[in-house]
Amino acid sequence: MRSPAINGTGLIVAGLVATLAALLFPLWSYEDRSGTGLDRLNAETVSTDFGPLSALDRDFITKVRLAGLWELPAGQQAEERGTTKAVRTAGEHLVEGHAFLDARVREVATRLSLELPSQPNPQQRRWLAELSRARGETYNQKFANILRRAHGKVFSVVAEVRANTRNSLVRALADDANTTVLDHITVLEATGLVDFEGIARDAATAGPPPLTRSPAPPGPATSPDPATPVTPSPTYPLPPAASRPEPERPNARPQTERYIPVTPRPHSE
């Protein structure tokens, strides 16, 4: 019969071995196995003349394009249908801001050989349909809150991209998007109709947004078909077909004018 001292020593040794294994296994799984964050970053990043282009960078470019495809028509609709000056002013800012951003994102996509979407996504189409059915004060409320929520979600993506991108074109686009989106948030809030409590509840219950994959896969690719610019129209439908700007020389500096938003004044209506 073994002594209790020997049994106790064995238990201590077994416990130490188990603890050591628990400490070393995460290190092994991170260093030697695929699927880690760093592994995915390297696998989904491609080289360009303007710096590495990550999956998040491509997602951001796609989101900027998608925003213009539905927010510019929504802004034009608000200019015509809004029953207060503040709502109509917000619509004007959306039209001007997204016309500017769309020109910028098409320029960036051309230089990076990225394909851009030509239609809003299903959720954006539902928002446009909901706005089109509304009238009067109901329209004002829906416009201010739907657009404010959408801009808040994009704003967080802009901040993450601006902080982490290694691509100079994406960095400059993020600067322009930051200025434009913040201006739009400001004028939407100036309507006095934004439900901040509802926004806070949504943020507390929502999970992380999924990546909006760019149609362009990682790796070398030929130049995609031209993207359709978003332009105001008399009846605010989806944008008509047209061509994107001509590609610039690799070392040429962009000539697009910067968007300078006008600070909204309080409205009393």
C-alpha positions in Angstrom: 0.0 0.0 0.0 1.4 3.4 -1.1 1.9 6.1 1.5 -0.4 9.2 1.6 2.7 11.3 1.1 3.5 9.7 -2.3 -0.2 10.0 -3.4 -0.2 13.7 -2.4 3.0 14.4 -4.3 1.6 12.7 -7.4 -1.5 14.9 -7.3 0.7 18.0 -7.0 2.8 17.0 -10.0 -0.3 16.2 -12.0 -1.8 19.6 -11.2 1.4 21.4 -12.3 1.4 19.5 -15.6 -2.2 20.3 -16.3 -1.6 24.0 -15.5 1.5 24.1 -17.8 -0.5 22.5 -20.6 -3.3 25.1 -20.2 -0.8 27.9 -20.4 1.0 26.6 -23.5 -2.0 25.4 -25.6 -3.3 28.9 -26.4 0.2 29.9 -27.5 0.5 26.9 -29.7 -2.9 27.4 -31.2 -2.1 31.0 -32.0 1.4 30.5 -33.4 0.9 27.3 -35.4 -2.7 27.3 -36.5 -4.4 29.3 -39.2 -7.5 31.4 -38.7 -6.1 33.9 -36.2 -6.8 37.6 -36.6 -3.2 38.3 -37.9 -3.4 35.3 -40.2 -6.7 36.6 -41.7 -5.3 40.1 -42.0 -2.3 38.8 -44.0 -4.4 36.5 -46.1 -7.0 39.2 -47.0 -4.6 42.1 -47.6 -3.3 42.8 -51.1 -0.4 45.1 -52.2 -1.1 48.3 -54.1 1.0 51.3 -55.2 -0.6 53.2 -52.4 0.1 50.8 -49.6 -1.5 47.5 -48.4 -5.2 47.2 -49.0 -7.0 45.2 -46.3 -10.5 43.5 -46.3 -11.6 46.3 -44.0 -10.4 48.9 -46.4 -12.4 47.3 -49.2 -15.4 47.0 -47.0 -15.2 50.7 -46.2 -14.9 51.7 -49.9 -18.0 49.5 -50.6 -20.0 51.1 -47.7 -19.2 54.6 -48.9 -20.5 53.8 -52.4 -23.6 52.1 -51.0 -24.4 55.0 -48.7 -24.5 57.4 -51.7 -26.7 55.0 -53.7 -29.6 55.5 -51.3 -28.9 58.5 -49.1 -28.6 60.9 -52.1 -32.1 60.0 -53.4 -33.4 60.1 -49.8 -31.9 63.6 -49.4 -33.4 64.8 -52.7 -36.8 63.4 -51.6 -36.5 65.3 -48.2 -35.8 68.6 -50.1 -39.2 68.2 -51.8 -41.3 66.4 -49.2 -40.0 67.7 -45.9 -42.5 70.0 -44.2 -40.0 72.0 -42.1 -37.0 74.0 -43.3 -34.7 72.0 -41.0 -35.7 68.7 -42.8 -35.3 70.3 -46.2 -31.9 71.7 -45.2 -30.8 68.2 -44.0 -31.9 66.8 -47.4 -29.8 69.4 -49.2 -26.7 68.5 -47.2 -27.2 64.8 -48.0 -27.4 65.5 -51.7 -24.4 67.7 -51.8 -22.3 65.6 -49.5 -23.0 62.3 -51.2 -22.5 63.7 -54.7 -19.0 64.7 -53.5 -18.3 61.5 -51.7 -19.4 59.4 -54.7 -17.0 61.2 -57.0 -14.3 60.5 -54.4 -15.0 56.8 -53.9 -15.2 56.2 -57.7 -11.9 57.9 -58.1 -10.3 55.7 -55.4 -11.9 52.6 -56.8 -10.5 53.4 -60.2 -7.0 53.8 -58.9 -7.2 50.6 -56.9 -9.0 48.6 -59.7 -12.0 47.8 -57.4 -15.5 47.0 -58.6 -18.3 49.0 -56.9 -21.9 48.1 -56.4 -24.5 49.8 -58.6 -27.6 49.3 -56.5 -28.5 49.8 -52.8 -28.5 46.7 -50.7 -31.9 45.1 -49.7 -32.0 46.9 -46.3 -31.4 50.3 -48.0 -34.1 49.6 -50.5 -36.5 48.9 -47.6 -35.6 52.2 -46.0 -36.2 54.1 -49.3 -39.6 52.3 -49.7 -40.6 53.2 -46.1 -39.7 56.8 -46.7 -41.6 56.9 -49.9 -44.8 55.7 -48.2 -44.6 58.4 -45.5 -46.1 61.8 -45.6 -46.2 65.0 -43.5 -44.8 64.9 -39.9 -44.5 61.1 -40.1 -42.2 61.5 -43.1 -40.1 64.1 -41.1 -39.7 61.7 -38.2 -38.8 58.7 -40.3 -36.4 60.7 -42.4 -34.5 62.1 -39.4 -34.3 58.8 -37.5 -33.6 56.3 -40.3 -30.9 58.5 -41.8 -29.4 59.4 -38.3 -29.1 55.7 -37.4 -27.5 54.8 -40.7 -25.0 57.6 -40.4 -24.1 56.6 -36.9 -23.2 53.1 -38.0 -21.1 54.4 -40.9 -19.3 56.9 -38.6 -17.9 54.1 -36.5 -16.6 52.3 -39.5 -14.9 55.5 -40.8 -13.2 55.9 -37.4 -11.8 52.4 -37.4 -10.6 52.6 -41.0 -8.9 56.0 -40.4 -7.1 54.7 -37.3 -5.8 51.5 -38.9 -5.5 51.7 -42.7 -2.1 51.5 -44.3 -3.3 52.7 -47.7 -2.9 56.4 -48.5 -5.9 56.6 -50.8 -8.2 54.9 -48.2 -6.8 57.3 -45.5 -7.7 60.4 -47.6 -11.1 59.0 -48.4 -11.7 58.3 -44.7 -10.9 62.0 -44.0 -13.4 63.1 -46.5 -16.0 60.6 -45.3 -15.5 61.7 -41.7 -16.1 65.4 -42.5 -19.2 64.6 -44.6 -20.8 62.0 -42.3 -20.3 64.3 -39.2 -21.9 67.2 -41.1 -24.9 65.0 -42.0 -25.3 63.8 -38.4 -25.2 67.4 -37.3 -28.0 68.6 -39.7 -30.1 65.6 -39.0 -29.9 66.2 -35.3 -30.7 69.9 -35.9 -34.2 68.9 -37.1 -35.0 68.2 -33.4 -36.7 64.9 -34.4 -33.9 62.4 -33.6 -34.8 59.7 -31.0 -31.6 59.5 -29.0 -33.0 57.0 -26.5 -33.9 54.7 -29.4 -30.5 55.0 -30.9 -28.9 54.1 -27.5 -31.2 51.1 -27.1 -30.3 49.9 -30.6 -26.6 50.2 -30.0 -26.9 48.3 -26.7 -28.7 45.3 -28.3 -27.1 45.2 -31.8 -24.1 42.9 -32.5 -21.1 43.9 -34.6 -21.9 44.8 -38.2 -20.9 42.2 -40.8 -18.4 43.0 -43.4 -19.9 44.2 -46.7 -17.6 42.3 -49.0 -16.3 44.2 -52.0 -17.1 42.5 -55.3 -13.3 42.7 -56.1 -11.5 39.6 -54.7 -8.0 39.8 -53.2 -5.2 39.5 -55.6 -4.3 41.0 -59.1 -7.3 41.8 -61.2 -8.2 43.6 -64.4 -9.9 46.9 -64.3 -13.7 46.4 -63.6 -16.5 47.9 -65.5 -17.2 51.6 -64.8 -19.3 52.4 -61.7 -22.5 54.5 -62.0 -22.1 58.0 -60.4 -25.0 59.0 -58.2 -26.6 62.2 -59.4 -29.8 64.1 -58.4 -32.8 63.5 -60.7 -36.3 65.1 -60.8 -38.0 62.1 -59.3 -35.2 60.7 -57.1 -35.0 57.2 -58.6 -31.9 55.1 -58.5 -29.0 56.6 -60.4 -28.9 56.4 -64.2 -26.1 54.6 -66.0 -22.9 56.6 -66.7 -19.1 56.3 -66.5 -16.7 56.8 -63.7 -13.8 59.3 -63.9 -10.9 58.4 -66.2 -8.1 56.7 -64.3 -5.2 59.0 -63.3 -1.5 58.4 -63.5 -0.2 56.4 -60.5 1.8 59.4 -59.2 -0.8 62.1 -60.0 -2.5 63.9 -57.0 -6.3 63.8 -56.9 -7.9 67.0 -58.2 -11.3 66.6 -56.6 -12.5 69.6 -54.7 -12.9 69.0 -51.0 -16.4 69.1 -49.5 -16.8 72.0 -47.1 -20.2 71.7 -45.3 -22.1 74.7 -44.2 -22.9 74.8 -40.4 -26.7 74.6 -40.1 -28.5 77.4 -38.1 -31.4 76.5 -35.8 -34.7 76.6 -37.5 -38.0 77.5 -36.0 -40.9 75.9 -37.8 
